[in-house]
Amino acid sequence: MHTHLFKTTRIVTLGALVALTVGLSGCGSTTGERTASGAGVGAAVGAGAAAATGGSVTQGAVIGGGVGAATGAATDEDDVSLD
């Protein structure tokens, strides 16, 4: 019973973290700024997700940073505007 609750909590947490990474990786007016902000946010989110789920924090940060950087580089200034 506790295993099911843990899996559900883990899925919800990871989903929220992915949404946050995608949303914030578009910050910046140039491709370089969006790539850098995406990498930073992704690394932090990846490390947090790994820590919350009992995984490797370093591996989570590396994977998250890569995903965030790629997402930031792929977005356009008009895709996400937090102004």
PyMOL commands that set and color helices and strands:
alter all, ss='L'
color gray80, all
select helices_A, chain A and resi 2-24+31-53+57-74
alter helices_A, ss='H'
color red, helices_A
deselect
rebuild
show_as cartoon
